[in-house]
Every structure is written in C-alpha cells, then in structure tokens.
Amino acid sequence: MVVMVENDLKDKILSKEACIGIIGLGYVGLPLVLRFAKQGFRVLGFDTDPEKVQALNAGKSYIKHIPAAEIAAARFSGNHDKKFEATTELNRLGPSRTEMDTSIIHHRGINSRTRSRAVNRTDRTRLG
C-alpha cells in the first residue's frame, strides 16, 4: 500500500498534477506558494489571518518585496484555472485530504495550537 501511494504521489509530482498544501503564508510560506505555482502546481495555502487570506485571494501582496503581480500570476494560469488559493479553513486539510496530495508545514508558519490541530487532522502516513 505504501509503495503504491508513494508511486502515485511521485507520478503526480512528475506530471505536475499534484496539489500542494502549504500551511502558513508568511515570509517563508508565501514564497513557497509562488515557487510551486510558477512551476505549474496547484497550491492550497492555509493561514489563520482572514485579512491576509482575503488580500492574497484578491491578488494583492502584504509583503513589500513580493509584487502584487506575482500573487495575481499565481492565482490564475493562462486558461483562467486557479493555481493558488488561500484559505483559513484548516478543515480542508481533513483526514481524507481529497484536495491535496501533500502538505508542507514549517514551524514558524503557525502557532503551536494551530499546528497541533493541523497535524491531528492530517493523515500521518510516512512514505519511504
């Protein structure tokens, strides 16, 4: 089972069909979002600050050195499909993780209470 899941994930990553979840959209998480979106991945970003999420979904930047044009480009691809969406809804991490194929949690991205909720809601299966 683990080998099959690992191969499926590997295939999705190589074909850029994987959806990447990034928890924490600050100075570390937001550049990660932009990098994955620029490479063609669909990215779902999580943050606890609703104003930050609203700004990002409107294509605006709240970090001086990241231009709004980069956020807007990450939001939509050439065919108007969403590449990046920000959300405060940690339940979208859910145990089934139907939206995401993998998640990135960086320790500065969220406070310890939120981090423990996110980890408890995420499938803890380790690959490899």
N, CA, C and O of each residue as an XYZ file, in Angstrom:
512
protein
N       0.824     -1.197      0.000
C       0.000      0.000      0.000
C       0.864      1.255      0.000
O       0.615      2.174     -0.780
N       1.881      1.307      0.869
C       2.736      2.487      0.952
C       3.477      2.693     -0.361
O       3.615      3.827     -0.817
N       3.955      1.616     -0.975
C       4.676      1.733     -2.248
C       3.751      2.275     -3.327
O       4.155      3.121     -4.126
N       2.509      1.792     -3.354
C       1.552      2.274     -4.342
C       1.264      3.761     -4.140
O       1.244      4.525     -5.105
N       1.040      4.175     -2.886
C       0.795      5.585     -2.589
C       2.009      6.408     -2.978
O       1.871      7.475     -3.576
N       3.192      5.926     -2.646
C       4.420      6.643     -2.979
C       4.571      6.789     -4.485
O       4.940      7.861     -4.964
N       4.291      5.725     -5.243
C       4.402      5.795     -6.701
C       3.365      6.735     -7.290
O       3.664      7.490     -8.215
N       2.134      6.696     -6.755
C       1.086      7.607     -7.237
C       1.494      9.058     -6.994
O       1.339      9.904     -7.874
N       2.017      9.346     -5.798
C       2.446     10.708     -5.480
C       3.604     11.117     -6.378
O       3.623     12.231     -6.901
N       4.553     10.238     -6.557
C       5.700     10.534     -7.423
C       5.226     10.851     -8.842
O       5.691     11.817     -9.448
N       4.309     10.049     -9.370
C       3.782     10.288    -10.715
C       3.064     11.635    -10.801
O       3.214     12.362    -11.783
N       2.281     11.964     -9.767
C       1.574     13.246     -9.759
C       2.547     14.418     -9.701
O       2.325     15.443    -10.345
N       3.608     14.273     -8.941
C       4.609     15.343     -8.848
C       5.326     15.507    -10.181
O       5.492     16.628    -10.661
N       5.750     14.406    -10.778
C       6.464     14.478    -12.059
C       5.598     15.052    -13.173
O       6.098     15.747    -14.057
N       4.296     14.762    -13.132
C       3.389     15.283    -14.164
C       2.805     16.639    -13.790
O       2.044     17.225    -14.560
N       3.164     17.141    -12.599
C       2.677     18.417    -12.066
C       1.165     18.427    -11.886
O       0.528     19.474    -11.996
N       0.592     17.259    -11.610
C      -0.824     17.140    -11.302
C      -1.073     17.156     -9.799
O      -2.223     17.177     -9.360
N       0.000     17.146     -9.005
C      -0.140     17.147     -7.544
C      -0.626     18.511     -7.064
O      -0.238     19.547     -7.603
N      -1.475     18.494     -6.047
C      -1.880     19.716     -5.367
C      -1.090     19.790     -4.072
O      -1.105     18.858     -3.269
N      -0.396     20.911     -3.875
C       0.480     21.106     -2.727
C      -0.228     21.986     -1.701
O      -0.739     23.050     -2.049
N      -0.264     21.559     -0.459
C      -0.808     22.369      0.626
C       0.329     22.976      1.425
O       1.244     22.264      1.840
N       0.283     24.277      1.643
C       1.319     24.962      2.428
C       0.641     25.668      3.588
O      -0.248     26.499      3.401
N       1.080     25.320      4.787
C       0.471     25.856      5.996
C       1.334     26.994      6.522
O       2.489     26.794      6.899
N       0.759     28.182      6.542
C       1.470     29.388      6.940
C       1.871     30.173      5.706
O       2.703     29.708      4.926
N       1.296     31.355      5.511
C       1.535     32.155      4.306
C       2.295     33.437      4.629
O       1.946     34.521      4.162
N       3.330     33.291      5.430
C       4.165     34.425      5.808
C       5.399     34.519      4.931
O       5.361     34.196      3.744
N       6.490     34.965      5.528
C       7.725     35.214      4.794
C       8.377     33.943      4.262
O       9.212     34.017      3.360
N       8.021     32.792      4.792
C       8.526     31.509      4.289
C       7.482     30.859      3.388
O       7.791     30.442      2.272
N       6.252     30.774      3.873
C       5.216     30.067      3.147
C       4.807     30.707      1.835
O       4.615     30.003      0.843
N       4.670     32.026      1.804
C       4.234     32.689      0.575
C       5.233     32.516     -0.572
O       4.809     32.215     -1.688
N       6.536     32.692     -0.349
C       7.475     32.399     -1.444
C       7.422     30.930     -1.903
O       7.614     30.647     -3.085
N       7.165     30.002     -0.977
C       6.994     28.599     -1.376
C       5.777     28.441     -2.285
O       5.836     27.748     -3.301
N       4.678     29.089     -1.913
C       3.471     29.061     -2.743
C       3.796     29.547     -4.147
O       3.455     28.897     -5.136
N       4.459     30.695     -4.224
C       4.754     31.290     -5.529
C       5.663     30.392     -6.368
O       5.482     30.267     -7.579
N       6.626     29.780     -5.719
C       7.556     28.898     -6.437
C       6.835     27.674     -7.000
O       7.022     27.323     -8.165
N       6.008     27.024     -6.172
C       5.282     25.855     -6.657
C       4.293     26.239     -7.754
O       4.178     25.526     -8.751
N       3.580     27.349     -7.589
C       2.626     27.786     -8.614
C       3.340     28.119     -9.916
O       2.854     27.786    -10.997
N       4.496     28.776     -9.815
C       5.269     29.122    -11.013
C       5.728     27.874    -11.757
O       5.865     27.885    -12.980
N       5.962     26.803    -11.015
C       6.373     25.537    -11.623
C       5.184     24.756    -12.185
O       5.365     23.694    -12.782
N       3.967     25.279    -11.995
C       2.790     24.662    -12.596
C       1.943     23.825    -11.673
O       0.993     23.187    -12.128
N       2.254     23.802    -10.384
C       1.455     23.031     -9.435
C       0.263     23.843     -8.955
O       0.320     25.071     -8.895
N      -0.812     23.153     -8.616
C      -1.926     23.784     -7.929
C      -1.558     23.811     -6.453
O      -1.092     22.812     -5.904
N      -1.771     24.972     -5.804
C      -1.346     25.155     -4.416
C      -2.515     25.666     -3.581
O      -3.224     26.593     -3.974
N      -2.697     25.044     -2.431
C      -3.692     25.493     -1.472
C      -2.928     25.970     -0.243
O      -2.264     25.181      0.429
N      -3.026     27.271      0.047
C      -2.300     27.862      1.161
C      -3.217     28.105      2.347
O      -4.342     28.577      2.186
N      -2.732     27.780      3.537
C      -3.514     27.919      4.766
C      -2.893     28.986      5.656
O      -1.673     29.043      5.814
N      -3.740     29.829      6.234
C      -3.275     30.806      7.209
C      -4.428     31.113      8.155
O      -5.596     30.963      7.794
N      -4.094     31.542      9.364
C      -5.130     31.839     10.357
C      -5.619     33.283     10.282
O      -6.585     33.638     10.957
N      -4.971     34.119      9.477
C      -5.314     35.537      9.380
C      -6.259     35.763      8.194
O      -5.821     35.713      7.045
N      -7.558     36.012      8.456
C      -8.516     36.175      7.359
C      -8.233     37.373      6.455
O      -8.535     37.322      5.262
N      -7.660     38.449      6.995
C      -7.338     39.610      6.159
C      -6.227     39.270      5.167
O      -6.278     39.679      4.007
N      -5.236     38.529      5.620
C      -4.147     38.098      4.746
C      -4.685     37.189      3.632
O      -4.318     37.339      2.467
N      -5.549     36.258      4.001
C      -6.132     35.332      3.035
C      -6.969     36.094      2.010
O      -6.893     35.815      0.813
N      -7.763     37.050      2.476
C      -8.597     37.844      1.571
C      -7.734     38.644      0.595
O      -8.040     38.706     -0.596
N      -6.664     39.251      1.092
C      -5.765     40.022      0.227
C      -5.127     39.124     -0.834
O      -5.088     39.477     -2.013
N      -4.633     37.977     -0.415
C      -3.990     37.063     -1.367
C      -4.973     36.578     -2.424
O      -4.625     36.511     -3.603
N      -6.177     36.243     -2.028
C      -7.181     35.788     -2.996
C      -7.622     36.902     -3.940
O      -8.151     36.631     -5.018
N      -7.406     38.157     -3.538
C      -7.696     39.300     -4.411
C      -6.485     39.645     -5.287
O      -6.531     40.598     -6.065
N      -5.404     38.866     -5.156
C      -4.211     39.114     -5.964
C      -3.322     40.211     -5.419
O      -2.507     40.774     -6.150
N      -3.471     40.519     -4.136
C      -2.679     41.585     -3.513
C      -1.591     40.978     -2.630
O      -1.731     39.871     -2.109
N      -0.510     41.730     -2.480
C       0.582     41.289     -1.617
C       0.606     42.125     -0.347
O       0.298     43.316     -0.382
N       0.961     41.526      0.746
C       1.117     42.245      2.012
C       2.585     42.261      2.437
O       2.920     42.768      3.507
N       3.453     41.706      1.599
C       4.895     41.684      1.870
C       5.567     42.598      0.845
O       5.411     42.399     -0.360
N       6.308     43.592      1.316
C       6.860     44.636      0.444
C       7.660     44.102     -0.739
O       7.524     44.606     -1.854
N       8.485     43.097     -0.512
C       9.369     42.639     -1.591
C       8.710     41.624     -2.531
O       9.368     41.109     -3.435
N       7.443     41.336     -2.334
C       6.717     40.448     -3.250
C       5.648     41.278     -3.967
O       4.660     41.685     -3.355
N       5.846     41.526     -5.258
C       4.888     42.355     -6.007
C       3.517     41.685     -6.142
O       3.412     40.462     -6.237
N       2.490     42.501     -6.148
C       1.121     42.002     -6.323
C       0.986     41.236     -7.636
O       0.202     40.292     -7.722
N       1.737     41.629     -8.651
C       1.675     40.940     -9.946
C       2.068     39.463     -9.814
O       1.535     38.610    -10.524
N       2.997     39.170     -8.907
C       3.383     37.767     -8.680
C       2.248     36.991     -8.031
O       2.009     35.831     -8.367
N       1.556     37.628     -7.110
C       0.416     36.974     -6.455
C      -0.677     36.728     -7.491
O      -1.226     35.630     -7.571
N      -0.992     37.756     -8.284
C      -2.034     37.633     -9.306
C      -1.679     36.545    -10.317
O      -2.552     35.785    -10.734
N      -0.419     36.460    -10.711
C       0.013     35.428    -11.659
C      -0.128     34.035    -11.046
O      -0.450     33.072    -11.742
N       0.115     33.937     -9.752
C      -0.017     32.645     -9.079
C      -1.481     32.248     -8.907
O      -1.806     31.063     -8.835
N      -2.352     33.239     -8.841
C      -3.775     32.944     -8.661
C      -4.386     32.267     -9.883
O      -5.212     31.366     -9.743
N      -3.992     32.687    -11.065
C      -4.619     32.160    -12.281
C      -3.576     31.809    -13.319
O      -2.590     32.523    -13.501
N      -3.810     30.694    -13.999
C      -2.947     30.314    -15.112
C      -3.492     30.949    -16.383
O      -4.483     31.678    -16.336
N      -2.866     30.684    -17.496
C      -3.286     31.279    -18.763
C      -4.705     30.925    -19.155
O      -5.374     31.719    -19.816
N      -5.184     29.745    -18.762
C      -6.550     29.355    -19.129
C      -7.555     29.670    -18.013
O      -8.661     29.131    -17.989
N      -7.155     30.540    -17.101
C      -8.005     31.033    -16.012
C      -8.365     29.979    -14.959
O      -9.300     30.174    -14.183
N      -7.635     28.875    -14.931
C      -7.798     27.920    -13.834
C      -7.019     28.439    -12.643
O      -5.928     28.989    -12.796
N      -7.582     28.264    -11.455
C      -6.876     28.697    -10.248
C      -5.661     27.818    -10.022
O      -5.763     26.591    -10.023
N      -4.502     28.450     -9.828
C      -3.305     27.709     -9.442
C      -3.096     27.812     -7.942
O      -2.623     26.870     -7.306
N      -3.452     28.961     -7.378
C      -3.242     29.191     -5.952
C      -4.508     29.731     -5.326
O      -5.141     30.653     -5.841
N      -4.859     29.136     -4.205
C      -5.980     29.629     -3.414
C      -5.531     29.665     -1.963
O      -4.896     28.728     -1.477
N      -5.862     30.750     -1.272
C      -5.575     30.873      0.155
C      -6.862     30.626      0.929
O      -7.953     30.946      0.458
N      -6.724     30.054      2.122
C      -7.890     29.760      2.952
C      -7.522     29.782      4.431
O      -6.371     29.559      4.809
N      -8.526     30.056      5.255
C      -8.378     29.937      6.712
C      -8.983     28.619      7.192
O      -8.899     28.296      8.377
N      -9.578     27.872      6.301
C     -10.328     26.659      6.648
C      -9.396     25.463      6.808
O      -9.138     24.730      5.853
N      -8.893     25.277      8.030
C      -7.989     24.162      8.290
C      -8.664     22.808      8.106
O      -7.983     21.798      7.930
N      -9.998     22.774      8.146
C     -10.685     21.508      7.919
C     -10.477     20.992      6.498
O     -10.727     19.818      6.224
N     -10.023     21.852      5.600
C      -9.727     21.407      4.244
C      -8.479     20.532      4.207
O      -8.205     19.873      3.204
N      -7.714     20.526      5.318
C      -6.620     19.567      5.443
C      -7.195     18.171      5.619
O      -6.645     17.192      5.116
N      -8.305     18.092      6.338
C      -9.083     16.901      6.613
C      -8.380     15.562      6.557
O      -7.316     15.440      5.951
N      -8.968     14.553      7.185
C      -8.359     13.231      7.194
C      -8.306     12.593      5.817
O      -7.425     11.773      5.558
N      -9.228     12.948      4.924
C      -9.213     12.333      3.594
C      -8.287     13.074      2.641
O      -7.834     12.510      1.645
N      -8.004     14.342      2.946
C      -7.121     15.161      2.110
C      -7.469     15.034      0.629
O      -6.589     14.822     -0.205
N      -8.729     15.163      0.315
C      -9.164     14.986     -1.064
C      -8.647     16.082     -1.979
O      -8.523     15.866     -3.185
N      -8.344     17.249     -1.437
C      -7.880     18.351     -2.272
C      -6.378     18.332     -2.510
O      -5.898     18.746     -3.565
N      -5.642     17.847     -1.516
C      -4.182     17.937     -1.595
C      -3.550     16.564     -1.677
O      -4.071     15.577     -1.157
N      -2.415     16.534     -2.342
C      -1.653     15.299     -2.421
C      -0.542     15.278     -1.380
O      -0.127     14.210     -0.931
N      -0.063     16.451     -0.998
C       0.976     16.547      0.030
C       0.897     17.913      0.697
O       0.362     18.858      0.117
N       1.426     18.023      1.909
C       1.385     19.277      2.667
C       2.770     19.626      3.174
O       3.584     18.748      3.460
N       3.025     20.925      3.282
C       4.265     21.423      3.855
C       3.893     22.265      5.067
O       3.143     23.235      4.959
N       4.425     21.882      6.220
C       4.208     22.643      7.448
C       5.567     23.137      7.901
O       6.456     22.331      8.174
N       5.746     24.438      7.986
C       7.009     24.960      8.513
C       6.730     25.527      9.888
O       5.689     26.141     10.119
N       7.661     25.319     10.796
C       7.390     25.589     12.206
C       7.100     27.043     12.523
O       6.427     27.307     13.519
N       7.559     27.986     11.751
C       7.273     29.393     12.022
C       5.965     29.842     11.380
O       5.496     30.951     11.635
N       5.377     28.990     10.553
C       4.183     29.365      9.812
C       2.924     29.472     10.633
O       2.024     30.238     10.287
N       2.840     28.722     11.713
C       1.624     28.728     12.509
C       1.971     28.552     13.971
O       3.017     27.999     14.311
N       1.093     29.024     14.830
C       1.364     28.886     16.259
C       1.161     27.437     16.691
O       0.575     26.648     15.949
N       1.629     27.083     17.862
C       1.630     25.680     18.289
C       0.220     25.100     18.405
O       0.023     23.922     18.106
N      -0.763     25.893     18.831
C      -2.131     25.388     18.944
C      -2.674     25.020     17.563
O      -3.258     23.951     17.383
N      -2.479     25.910     16.594
C      -2.950     25.648     15.241
C      -2.181     24.489     14.627
O      -2.762     23.650     13.938
N      -0.867     24.440     14.876
C      -0.042     23.370     14.318
C      -0.544     22.017     14.800
O      -0.663     21.090     13.998
N      -0.838     21.881     16.070
C      -1.284     20.588     16.582
C      -2.643     20.209     15.995
O      -2.881     19.035     15.710
N      -3.539     21.186     15.810
C      -4.831     20.888     15.166
C      -4.623     20.423     13.742
O      -5.261     19.467     13.302
N      -3.728     21.093     13.008
C      -3.483     20.740     11.612
C      -2.890     19.345     11.500
O      -3.310     18.555     10.654
N      -1.925     19.042     12.341
C      -1.290     17.732     12.290
C      -2.272     16.645     12.679
O      -2.269     15.572     12.076
N      -3.110     16.895     13.669
C      -4.088     15.896     14.080
C      -5.123     15.625     12.998
O      -5.692     14.534     12.960
N      -5.381     16.580     12.127
C      -6.362     16.393     11.069
C      -5.743     15.831      9.801
O      -6.466     15.506      8.859
N      -4.451     15.711      9.753
C      -3.762     15.284      8.546
C      -3.377     13.825      8.657
O      -2.990     13.355      9.727
N      -3.485     13.110      7.552
C      -3.044     11.730      7.515
C      -1.556     11.690      7.831
O      -0.768     12.371      7.175
N      -1.167     10.914      8.811
C       0.221     10.902      9.272
C       1.063      9.820      8.601
O       2.179      9.554      9.047
N       0.563      9.197      7.549
C       1.311      8.148      6.876
C       2.634      8.680      6.364
O       2.676      9.704      5.684
N       3.681      8.009      6.678
C       5.015      8.404      6.203
C       5.375      7.542      5.001
O       5.184      6.326      5.008
N       5.886      8.177      3.996
C       6.317      7.455      2.797
C       7.805      7.209      2.868
O       8.568      8.091      3.262
N       8.221      6.021      2.490
C       9.647      5.710      2.406
C      10.269      5.188      3.612
O      11.467      4.903      3.615
